[in-house]
Amino acid sequence: MSNTKEAAMLASFMGIPVDPALEIIPLTDTSWRICDTRVDPTEPGGLLAYVESDTGGCSVILLRPGFTESAHTDGFADALSLINSRLAGTPRA
């Protein structure tokens, strides 16, 4: 296994394992924009979700071209898992 692959497997954010294809951009202390690094930043498919944390968990707005979905998760790790599951079901050009 190459060092690059090992580093990708070890990627984390706030101690939570993260798919290396995800870019987590802090907007405030409790909100983030989640993007797919495999998609050009100028393409609408690159912006995946907005996540906002509060004492009751996380509110998630999932974005896909032509479709928006909102959800609530128990925490940030669950929000990332939800985003990954939706990303896995989205065909890439």
C-alpha positions as a Python dict, from the first residue, in 0.01 Angstrom:
ca = {
    (1, 'M'): (0, 0, 0),
    (2, 'S'): (136, 343, -92),
    (3, 'N'): (188, 623, 159),
    (4, 'T'): (-69, 835, -26),
    (5, 'K'): (-340, 573, 21),
    (6, 'E'): (-246, 533, 389),
    (7, 'A'): (-269, 909, 439),
    (8, 'A'): (-609, 916, 269),
    (9, 'M'): (-738, 642, 498),
    (10, 'L'): (-624, 843, 800),
    (11, 'A'): (-801, 1165, 696),
    (12, 'S'): (-1012, 1304, 978),
    (13, 'F'): (-1196, 1616, 1088),
    (14, 'M'): (-1259, 1681, 1456),
    (15, 'G'): (-1144, 1323, 1518),
    (16, 'I'): (-1403, 1181, 1276),
    (17, 'P'): (-1279, 972, 980),
    (18, 'V'): (-1356, 1153, 656),
    (19, 'D'): (-1371, 1042, 294),
    (20, 'P'): (-1071, 1216, 136),
    (21, 'A'): (-1299, 1328, -152),
    (22, 'L'): (-1487, 1553, 91),
    (23, 'E'): (-1374, 1908, 163),
    (24, 'I'): (-1513, 2046, 489),
    (25, 'I'): (-1516, 2425, 490),
    (26, 'P'): (-1595, 2594, 823),
    (27, 'L'): (-1844, 2880, 788),
    (28, 'T'): (-1883, 2949, 1161),
    (29, 'D'): (-1790, 2760, 1478),
    (30, 'T'): (-2101, 2544, 1432),
    (31, 'S'): (-2163, 2530, 1056),
    (32, 'W'): (-1981, 2386, 755),
    (33, 'R'): (-2007, 2361, 378),
    (34, 'I'): (-1924, 2014, 241),
    (35, 'C'): (-1787, 1987, -114),
    (36, 'D'): (-1675, 1704, -341),
    (37, 'T'): (-1311, 1766, -435),
    (38, 'R'): (-1346, 1546, -744),
    (39, 'V'): (-1581, 1801, -904),
    (40, 'D'): (-1461, 2134, -1042),
    (41, 'P'): (-1553, 2409, -790),
    (42, 'T'): (-1740, 2598, -1063),
    (43, 'E'): (-1973, 2301, -1127),
    (44, 'P'): (-2299, 2284, -925),
    (45, 'G'): (-2246, 1914, -841),
    (46, 'G'): (-1942, 1999, -628),
    (47, 'L'): (-2143, 2152, -344),
    (48, 'L'): (-2289, 1859, -151),
    (49, 'A'): (-2432, 1993, 173),
    (50, 'Y'): (-2449, 2246, 450),
    (51, 'V'): (-2429, 2119, 809),
    (52, 'E'): (-2518, 2314, 1122),
    (53, 'S'): (-2459, 2173, 1469),
    (54, 'D'): (-2661, 2254, 1781),
    (55, 'T'): (-2723, 2088, 2116),
    (56, 'G'): (-2975, 1848, 1958),
    (57, 'G'): (-2746, 1719, 1684),
    (58, 'C'): (-2692, 1843, 1329),
    (59, 'S'): (-2922, 1987, 1066),
    (60, 'V'): (-2815, 1885, 718),
    (61, 'I'): (-2919, 2035, 385),
    (62, 'L'): (-2817, 1795, 108),
    (63, 'L'): (-2781, 1953, -235),
    (64, 'R'): (-2784, 1791, -576),
    (65, 'P'): (-2853, 1961, -908),
    (66, 'G'): (-3231, 1996, -924),
    (67, 'F'): (-3292, 1843, -580),
    (68, 'T'): (-3262, 1950, -215),
    (69, 'E'): (-3320, 1735, 93),
    (70, 'S'): (-3306, 1827, 461),
    (71, 'A'): (-3233, 1588, 745),
    (72, 'H'): (-3142, 1584, 1112),
    (73, 'T'): (-2868, 1363, 1253),
    (74, 'D'): (-2750, 1285, 1605),
    (75, 'G'): (-2407, 1437, 1543),
    (76, 'F'): (-2143, 1546, 1294),
    (77, 'A'): (-2017, 1191, 1229),
    (78, 'D'): (-2370, 1086, 1138),
    (79, 'A'): (-2405, 1391, 911),
    (80, 'L'): (-2086, 1294, 725),
    (81, 'S'): (-2211, 936, 697),
    (82, 'L'): (-2539, 1059, 548),
    (83, 'I'): (-2355, 1281, 299),
    (84, 'N'): (-2129, 990, 199),
    (85, 'S'): (-2426, 758, 150),
    (86, 'R'): (-2601, 1013, -74),
    (87, 'L'): (-2275, 1074, -263),
    (88, 'A'): (-2231, 700, -322),
    (89, 'G'): (-2575, 690, -483),
    (90, 'T'): (-2508, 987, -715),
    (91, 'P'): (-2368, 902, -1058),
    (92, 'R'): (-2062, 1105, -1162),
    (93, 'A'): (-2013, 1235, -1514),
}
